[in-house]
Amino acid sequence: MINSSPGVGRLYIWCVFWGVLVTLGIFLGLWQWERAADKRILIAARDAAPALIAPDEMPLDGAHVTLQGVYLAEYTLFLDNRIVDGRLGVAVLTPLRDEKGQLWLVQRGFIETGPTRSAPKAEAPSGRVEVSGEWQVARPAGPLFGDNQEGVRLQQISQAPWEGVIAPFSYLGWLHAAEGEGVFLPWWQANVMPPSRHVGYAIQWWGLSLAALAVMMLGGYRLRKDSAQ
């Protein structure tokens, strides 16, 4: 015969509730552990990325790329709301056509604008230039609040604003220039969370899971004792 006393019901609910929390903590810890492994692979791939001069195929993410060509200065746009050393400004985005006729998007660095919303201006040298920096492969961006483009300002870096305006870019990505003609203050760096951070998160989740298990067992013992009485 099944004991259906209120004490047994409370014990069942208690164990289910804390059991779910324990299981959730275990799975979240495993997820962070797997992300740490993925970050190790990503960092290793970036470290092994080659240095390329005037490539004629898609560079690997993180490759150091050197380009020679001509800026298409009239098609410059600006990545809005960049902050460097407490200064508010924009990043300059200018297409560059290389000597092979390939079209690249070059992020030329930071210029300070202050809080003004007037259209930024950035000169570009005429004639042949050479720039070098780190190549970043285009990936899906985060959520947008409103349109990406407002005048010559962009909320997020993307090749889409140039579609239908100039010929398509040769490769899906952009060069974060750090050296060369027409390059301003470099500000960008790859946002790769170190694997140790994910390992720390995993340990935290497993610690919380262990604490939840201890609470479940201690509370379950007391509920069983009260039910027996």
Secondary structure, 3 states (H helix, E strand, C coil): CCCCCHHHHHHHHHHHHHHHHHHHHHHHHHHHHHHHHHHHHHHHHHHCCCEEECCCCCCCCCCEEEEEEEECHHHCEEEEEEEECCEEEEEEEEEEEECCCCEEEEEEEEEECCCCCCCCCCCCCCCCEEEEEEEEECCCCCCCCCCCEECCEECCCCCHHHECCECCCCCCEEEEEEEECCCCECCCCCCCCCHHHHHHHHHHHHHHHHHHHHHHHHHHHHHHHHHHC
